[in-house]
Amino acid sequence: MTKGLSNSTVAEKEETAKIKSLFEQYVKEMIYLRNFSQHTIKGCWRVFTRWIKYVGEMPTEMNLSQFVIEMRQHNLNTTTCNISIIAFNSFLTWMKEKNHCPQTFSNGKPFKIAKLPAEKRQLKVFDDSEIKKILSFRPKYKNEHRIYALVSLLIETGIRINEALTLDVNNVDLDNLIIKVYGKGKKERIVTVSFELRKVLHRYLNNYRQSKLESKFFFCTATGTALMYRNAERDFLKMLNKVGVSKDNIDHCFHSFRRKYARNFIKNGGNVLYLSQAMGHSSLQMTSHYVSTIDIEEMQIMQNKTSLMSRLK
């Protein structure tokens, strides 16, 4: 026995070291064999760090539930818990393939963590008047032109913030009004550009996109690196303050534009199949999450548009 340490303490350290080593191997395979992005890998490490903090040992039938209980006791909301559960289940699937953990529970059910029931809550988005104020912003400095172009792109196309921040300048074809983006799993898709958006992007690209070094990133810094999320958020909050729009009642500022895009698309007669493709979703079920909650005023407008009695009476 190691001097000064009990048998149980030594065993705990060995368990922690073992699962950490397995997770490092899992991450390496996900990078080289599955092309996981650095953003995804960082998220995986956050979840694994929670597991070490709350459990700290190899997964068992008992401690899988403990992981969820600890997250709730630490006041993590349902969405954060479910994101952590999905990420850790991916690790469990890999471990089962490598025979490092059981395939099933004692009752025969698959060895994985059950997701928590989703909270039925309509996520808030910027309303039309707030979007109008945001678009009325008149940038003066380079950083202001950059964030204005970025936000305009999010509003008009509904792409993810990470897709915008990593956008390759060579994939922006303003002549043909199309942009090639790479979504989750590096899946390629084409999004279209309106004439109004083209004006904004063209002005930024030709007059205000400057870096000391050659850069492939459309939204680059002065040194040519990609604009970081925290810096984009910093510039965006300054922009909101200048136009008199509060973010306090909005869930996730940048993602709010994605939800707004989806709801506006359907509200104005857009086809859900086209919407799913534009947003880069792998299934219509995922798209439905963005448009499943419609406020009463919008329902009344749609009712008046589609009323059989109004049309046939």
RAHUCOR-V201825 format. One line per field, one symbol per residue. burial: b if it has 16 or more other ideal C-beta (glycine too) atoms within 10 Angstrom, else e. Layout:
# RAHUCOR-V201825
burial->???
This chain:
# RAHUCOR-V201825
burial->eeeeeeeeeeeeeeeeeebeebbeebbeebeeeeebbeebeebbeebbebbeebbebebeeebbeebbebbeeeebeeeebbbbbebbbbbbebbbeeebbeeeeeeeeebbbeeeeeeeeeeebbeeebbeebeebebeeebbbbbbbbbbbbbbbbbbbbbbbbbeeeebeeeeeebebbbeeeeebebebeeebeebbeebeeebbeeeeebebbbbbeeeebbeeeebeebbeebbeeeebebeebeebbbbbbbbbbbbbbeeeeeeeebbebbbbeeeeebeebbeeeeeeeeeeeeeeeeeeeeee
